[in-house]
Every structure is written in structure tokens, then in C-alpha cells.
Amino acid sequence: MPIRIVALLALTLLSCALARAQTPPSQAEVRGYAGLHAAAARGDAFEIGRLVASGENPNLQDSRSRTPLHVAVFFRHRDAAQALIGVGANVNALEADRYDGVTIASVQDDVAMLKLVLAAGANARAITSRYDGTALIAAAHLGNAEVVRVLIAAGAPLDHVNNLGWTALLEAVILGNGGANHTATLKALLDAGADPNRADRQGLTALSHARARGYSEMVKLLEAAKAR
């Protein structure tokens, strides 16, 4: 099998692994939840207020270090998340895989939840995950273009390099599919001033990867940005 095809297959497998890196509560875990974790999983904002008023800790962790806020974000329960924030939930807490609410919402393409936690003081610059990445890198990998724009506006680091040797811009090309969403993501990063000439560990730039994959629209954007 040609080396280029092997490399592309390896990157596809890596992309799938990265997408599965977050671990939402399983059905079994949800069935075992009590108190605030159970209320967060149901999206029960009223019960959250009642439990905290009775003395329950809003930052209690489950067996994977998920707080009730992590659970609410995973299940897209915005009212519950807002209730937890209102009673003192830590918006920057990390769970066992080192994900915070910002990164979870970013991966899920949940723009409303992302804006909610950012407005509550969540840190768009935080280094998260086993890959020492950022929410911006995770969102760029998935082509979540509106999330990328929100994170950029919140001050996310444009050129942070994760432990795979990739920036958000590189991931948008290397792990993207060259379609409309990843192309819009690339444009948002370039417009914000992300470095188009940062090379990966093999010395290849985003432009080299885009050309090799036949991503013509990405190539046009990168060439317009004076990429090499």
C-alpha cells in the first residue's frame, strides 16, 4: 500500500480516536447518580437549587472526577448549568480526562452552552485534555466553525501547539475533510491572525497538507494568507 495512503489511514484513525477522547456519563453511571449529579443529568434546575440550599456541595465529583456542571454540559442542559453556576460551581474544573466545560461544549458544537460558561468566567485559554491542547484545537479538528469564532473572540490562544505537534490551524487541515465547515474554520483562524506557516513534526505546513489532500478551497485561503 502506498505510503501516502497509509499515512492518511493513520490520520483518519487518529481523528476518530481524538473525537472519542471525551467520556460522557454512561447510562449505567447516570442510573447510579444521586443528588446533584442526578439532578444535573435530568436538567432539573429547581432540584439543584434545593439540594445546594440543603448543604450539598456543587463541586462534588463522580468516579471520573466529573462535577455536576460537567454532567449538565455533557447533556446540554443549559438551565441546569446556569443553576449550578449560580450556586458556586467551578466553571474551570477538570474531569479525569482533563476536560473542562469549555472544551466539552466546544466538541459538542453547543454554542449557547459555550457562551454561557464563558460569560461565567470560564477560561478559553486553558490547556486541557491528555493531548495538552485547547478547546480551540478541539473545535478546529471537528470543523465547529462558529465555536471557533466564539473562542477566538474570548481570547483563545491561536498558535498553541499540542503534544501531537499541531496547532488549531494544522488540525483543521490535517484532521479535517476539506469541506465547508473545516474551510470556514480555517478562514476564521487565518482572519484572526493564526500562523499559516507553522510546520508539523515532519516539517510539513498546512499548505503542504491541503495540497496533498486536494483541498482546493483551503489551498486558496492559505495562498492568499502568504502561506508557504
C-alpha positions as CSV (number, residue, x, y, z in Angstrom):
1,M,0.0,0.0,0.0
2,P,1.5,3.4,-0.9
3,I,3.0,5.4,2.0
4,R,0.7,8.3,1.4
5,I,-2.4,6.1,1.7
6,V,-1.1,4.5,4.8
7,A,-0.4,7.9,6.3
8,L,-4.0,9.1,5.5
9,L,-5.5,6.0,7.1
10,A,-3.4,6.5,10.2
11,L,-4.6,10.1,10.4
12,T,-8.2,9.0,10.0
13,L,-7.9,6.5,12.8
14,L,-6.3,9.2,15.0
15,S,-9.1,11.6,14.1
16,C,-11.6,9.1,15.3
17,A,-9.7,8.5,18.5
18,L,-9.5,12.2,19.3
19,A,-13.2,12.6,18.7
20,R,-13.9,9.8,21.2
21,A,-11.4,11.2,23.8
22,Q,-14.2,12.7,25.9
23,T,-16.1,10.3,28.1
24,P,-19.7,11.4,28.8
25,P,-21.5,9.7,31.7
26,S,-22.7,6.2,30.6
27,Q,-26.3,5.1,31.1
28,A,-25.1,2.9,34.0
29,E,-23.4,5.9,35.6
30,V,-26.5,8.0,35.3
31,R,-28.6,5.3,36.8
32,G,-26.2,5.3,39.8
33,Y,-26.2,9.0,40.3
34,A,-27.8,10.7,43.3
35,G,-28.2,14.2,44.5
36,L,-26.7,17.0,42.3
37,H,-25.3,14.6,39.7
38,A,-28.7,13.1,39.2
39,A,-30.4,16.5,39.0
40,A,-27.8,17.7,36.5
41,A,-28.3,14.6,34.3
42,R,-32.0,15.3,34.3
43,G,-31.6,19.0,33.8
44,D,-33.6,19.8,37.0
45,A,-32.6,23.3,37.8
46,F,-35.1,23.6,40.7
47,E,-33.8,20.5,42.4
48,I,-30.2,21.8,42.0
49,G,-31.2,24.9,44.0
50,R,-33.0,22.9,46.6
51,L,-30.1,20.5,47.1
52,V,-27.5,23.2,47.4
53,A,-29.7,25.1,49.9
54,S,-29.8,21.9,52.0
55,G,-26.0,21.7,52.0
56,E,-24.9,19.7,49.0
57,N,-21.5,20.6,47.5
58,P,-22.0,22.0,43.9
59,N,-18.4,20.8,43.1
60,L,-18.8,17.2,44.2
61,Q,-17.1,14.7,41.8
62,D,-18.2,11.4,40.5
63,S,-15.8,8.4,39.9
64,R,-14.3,10.1,36.9
65,S,-14.0,13.5,38.6
66,R,-17.0,14.9,36.8
67,T,-18.7,17.7,38.7
68,P,-22.5,18.2,38.3
69,L,-21.6,21.1,35.9
70,H,-19.6,18.7,33.7
71,V,-22.7,16.4,33.6
72,A,-25.0,19.3,32.7
73,V,-22.7,20.4,29.9
74,F,-22.4,16.9,28.5
75,F,-26.2,16.5,28.4
76,R,-26.7,20.1,27.0
77,H,-28.9,21.1,30.0
78,R,-28.3,24.9,29.9
79,D,-30.8,25.8,32.7
80,A,-29.2,23.2,35.0
81,A,-25.7,24.6,34.1
82,Q,-26.9,28.1,34.8
83,A,-28.3,27.0,38.1
84,L,-25.1,25.3,39.1
85,I,-23.0,28.3,38.2
86,G,-25.4,30.4,40.2
87,V,-24.7,28.3,43.3
88,G,-20.9,28.3,43.0
89,A,-20.0,25.6,40.6
90,N,-16.4,25.8,39.4
91,V,-16.6,26.6,35.7
92,N,-12.9,25.7,35.2
93,A,-12.9,22.3,36.9
94,L,-11.3,19.5,35.0
95,E,-12.6,15.9,34.9
96,A,-10.5,12.7,34.8
97,D,-9.5,13.2,31.1
98,R,-8.7,16.9,31.8
99,Y,-11.6,18.4,30.0
100,D,-13.5,21.4,31.3
101,G,-16.9,22.8,30.4
102,V,-15.5,25.0,27.6
103,T,-13.9,22.1,25.8
104,I,-16.8,19.8,26.3
105,A,-19.2,22.4,24.9
106,S,-16.8,23.1,22.0
107,V,-16.6,19.5,21.0
108,Q,-20.3,19.2,21.1
109,D,-20.7,22.3,18.9
110,D,-23.0,23.7,21.6
111,V,-22.5,27.4,21.0
112,A,-25.1,28.5,23.6
113,M,-23.6,26.4,26.3
114,L,-20.1,27.7,25.4
115,K,-21.2,31.3,25.7
116,L,-22.9,30.5,29.0
117,V,-19.8,29.1,30.6
118,L,-17.5,31.8,29.1
119,A,-19.8,34.5,30.5
120,A,-19.5,32.9,33.9
121,G,-15.7,33.2,33.8
122,A,-14.5,30.0,32.1
123,N,-11.0,30.2,30.7
124,A,-10.8,30.0,26.9
125,R,-7.0,29.8,27.2
126,A,-7.0,26.7,29.4
127,I,-4.7,23.8,28.5
128,T,-6.9,20.7,28.5
129,S,-7.0,17.0,27.6
130,R,-4.4,14.3,27.5
131,Y,-3.1,16.0,24.4
132,D,-2.2,19.2,26.2
133,G,-4.5,21.0,23.8
134,T,-7.1,23.7,23.9
135,A,-10.8,24.0,23.2
136,L,-9.9,25.9,20.1
137,I,-7.8,23.0,18.8
138,A,-10.6,20.5,19.6
139,A,-13.2,22.6,17.8
140,A,-11.0,23.2,14.8
141,H,-10.3,19.5,14.4
142,L,-14.1,18.9,14.2
143,G,-14.8,21.9,11.9
144,N,-17.1,23.6,14.5
145,A,-16.6,27.0,12.9
146,E,-19.0,29.1,15.0
147,V,-17.5,27.7,18.1
148,V,-14.0,28.6,16.8
149,R,-15.2,32.2,16.2
150,V,-16.6,32.4,19.7
151,L,-13.4,31.0,21.2
152,I,-11.2,33.4,19.2
153,A,-13.3,36.3,20.5
154,A,-12.8,35.0,24.0
155,G,-9.0,35.1,23.7
156,A,-8.2,31.5,22.9
157,P,-4.5,31.1,22.0
158,L,-4.3,30.9,18.2
159,D,-1.0,29.1,17.9
160,H,-0.8,26.8,20.9
161,V,0.9,23.6,19.9
162,N,-0.4,20.4,21.5
163,N,1.6,17.3,22.3
164,L,0.9,15.9,18.8
165,G,2.8,18.9,17.4
166,W,-0.3,20.5,15.9
167,T,-2.0,23.9,16.2
168,A,-5.7,24.6,15.7
169,L,-4.9,25.6,12.1
170,L,-2.9,22.5,11.4
171,E,-5.7,20.3,12.8
172,A,-8.4,22.0,10.7
173,V,-6.4,20.8,7.6
174,I,-4.8,17.6,8.8
175,L,-7.8,16.1,10.6
176,G,-10.4,18.0,8.6
177,N,-12.2,16.8,5.5
178,G,-11.7,19.9,3.3
179,G,-15.4,20.6,3.3
180,A,-17.4,23.8,4.0
181,N,-17.2,23.6,7.8
182,H,-13.4,22.9,8.0
183,T,-12.8,25.5,5.4
184,A,-14.8,28.1,7.3
185,T,-12.8,27.1,10.4
186,L,-9.6,27.7,8.6
187,K,-10.8,31.1,7.3
188,A,-11.7,32.1,10.9
189,L,-8.3,31.2,12.1
190,L,-6.5,33.0,9.3
191,D,-8.6,36.1,9.7
192,A,-7.8,36.2,13.4
193,G,-4.0,36.0,12.6
194,A,-3.2,32.4,13.2
195,D,0.3,31.5,11.8
196,P,-0.2,29.7,8.4
197,N,3.4,28.6,8.3
198,R,3.7,26.6,11.5
199,A,5.0,23.2,10.4
200,D,4.2,19.9,12.0
201,R,6.9,17.5,13.3
202,Q,7.6,16.2,9.8
203,G,8.3,19.8,8.7
204,L,5.0,20.0,6.6
205,T,2.9,23.1,6.7
206,A,-0.9,23.4,6.4
207,L,-0.5,24.4,2.8
208,S,1.5,21.2,2.1
209,H,-1.2,19.1,3.7
210,A,-4.0,20.9,1.9
211,R,-2.3,20.4,-1.5
212,A,-1.6,16.8,-0.8
213,R,-5.3,16.2,0.0
214,G,-6.7,18.2,-2.9
215,Y,-8.4,20.6,-0.6
216,S,-8.6,23.4,-3.2
217,E,-10.6,25.9,-1.2
218,M,-8.2,25.6,1.7
219,V,-5.3,26.0,-0.7
220,K,-6.7,29.2,-2.0
221,L,-7.2,30.6,1.5
222,L,-3.7,29.6,2.6
223,E,-2.1,31.0,-0.5
224,A,-4.0,34.3,0.0
225,A,-2.5,34.4,3.5
226,K,1.0,34.1,2.1
227,A,1.4,30.5,3.4
228,R,4.4,28.5,2.2
